[in-house]
């Protein structure tokens, strides 16, 4: 089944090798490692029977017109032609997991950029989204990670100094210790009172692959693992406790608490509500093969 409604996907049914020349993977990341909880990217992550589908809904700032774009249309000049000499900002980053939990932003000045002054924003030659100090996207539906395992894979280029700002937050309800799950550029999990902090921060002005796997456990220290560009990172600081992430919307680009928005390019986020330790290296290899991160 298509990952979004037929009314949205129908204008984009360009079969690979047909007149549209659409970019459609034969074995996408989600074909190989399915059952993700949320999946946002500027590449198509599943073959979908050879049919391309839109990845983002973009607003051009010249007249506020909105249009959805496939991977092919993002990279072949169609998106830039739509935006003209102006900017293109993201209204919706479509969820490719099949759960329709699209990441949205209706407030214009909070929308991340994909085109600036008529030029596609890129990292390592691939499209990316630029999040400034105002930008954040919010999931359409609440997440419900609770005490469950989770595996998070983020392709990011940090464009400012290391901080405790939020890259992603799995909830926005902070009442009670262990109720949040925020990933930060210091490479840490901040879970409201409980923390897991490394001495190896994200590099600045360099695209990286950040992986976080929490295997459901009695406490944060026992269950949590972090990886940078495929290499394990050791915890050096923190406060241990029981994790029970609150039900609430997911935030991309912020901590979900009304501030602390990171300045970064974010190209892809794939979340699983499961422990993907056995598949981790293969998932990371798939991501790295596309983005040439390390």
Secondary structure, 3 states (H helix, E strand, C coil): CCCCCHHHHHHHCCECCCCCCCCCCCCCHHHHCCCCCEEEECCCCCCHHHECCCCEEEEECCCCCEEEECHHHHHCCHHHHHHCCCCEEEEEECCCCCCCCCEECCCHHHCCEEEECCEECEECCEECEEECCCCCEEEEEEECCECCCEEEEEEEEECCCCCCCEEEECCCCCCCCCCCCEEECCCEEECCCCEEEECCCCCECCEEEEEEEECCCCCHHHHEEEEECCEEECEEEEECCCCCECCEEEEECCCCCCCCECCEEEEEEEEECCCCHHHHHHHHHHHHHHHCCC
